[in-house]
Amino acid sequence: MQCPRCDGQGAIQVVRVHATGTKLQICDECDATWPYGETPSIETFQDFRTFMESQGLQGLWTELKVISSESED
């Protein structure tokens, strides 16, 4: 799936946050983030760093494990 926030420039990936085990969907280009299972839309994205900082984390990609790329499904 292509990202609706950056007009398809990035692909949506499914990731897991190492520290919490939370699964997310994130654009590999603009870092727009959605809860896993939610349909990504421009109206509902949250900035990756903002989300991670709300969890007491730094907001670095090294804090994530890529599970899959939605564009491969």
C-alpha positions in Angstrom: 0.0 0.0 0.0 1.3 3.4 -0.9 1.1 6.3 1.7 -1.8 8.7 1.4 0.1 11.4 3.3 3.0 11.7 0.9 0.9 11.0 -2.3 2.4 7.5 -2.8 6.0 8.4 -2.5 6.5 5.9 0.3 5.3 2.4 1.1 3.5 1.5 4.3 5.3 -1.0 6.4 4.2 -3.1 9.3 6.6 -2.7 12.2 6.8 -3.8 15.9 8.2 -1.5 18.6 10.9 -3.4 20.4 10.3 -1.9 23.8 6.5 -2.4 23.9 5.7 -5.0 21.3 3.1 -2.6 19.7 2.5 -3.2 16.0 2.2 -0.1 13.8 1.9 0.8 10.2 4.5 3.4 9.1 5.4 5.1 5.8 9.0 4.5 5.0 9.2 8.0 3.4 7.4 10.5 5.5 7.1 8.6 8.9 3.3 8.9 9.0 2.1 6.3 11.5 -1.2 4.5 12.1 -2.3 1.8 14.5 -1.9 -1.7 13.1 -5.1 -2.8 11.3 -6.4 0.8 10.8 -6.9 1.9 7.2 -4.2 4.5 6.6 -5.7 7.9 5.7 -4.5 11.5 5.6 -7.0 12.4 8.3 -5.9 9.8 10.9 -2.1 9.7 10.7 0.2 10.6 13.6 3.8 11.6 13.3 6.1 8.7 14.2 8.3 10.7 16.5 5.3 12.2 18.3 3.8 8.7 18.8 7.1 7.3 20.1 7.8 10.2 22.5 4.3 9.7 23.9 5.4 6.2 24.8 8.6 7.4 26.5 10.8 6.4 23.5 13.1 8.4 21.2 11.4 8.0 17.9 14.2 6.3 16.1 13.8 3.6 13.4 16.3 1.5 15.3 13.5 1.1 17.9 11.5 -0.8 15.3 11.5 -4.2 13.7 10.1 -4.3 10.2 7.6 -7.2 10.0 6.5 -6.7 6.4 5.9 -4.1 3.7 2.3 -3.7 2.7 3.4 -3.1 -0.8 4.6 -6.7 -1.0 1.1 -8.1 0.0 
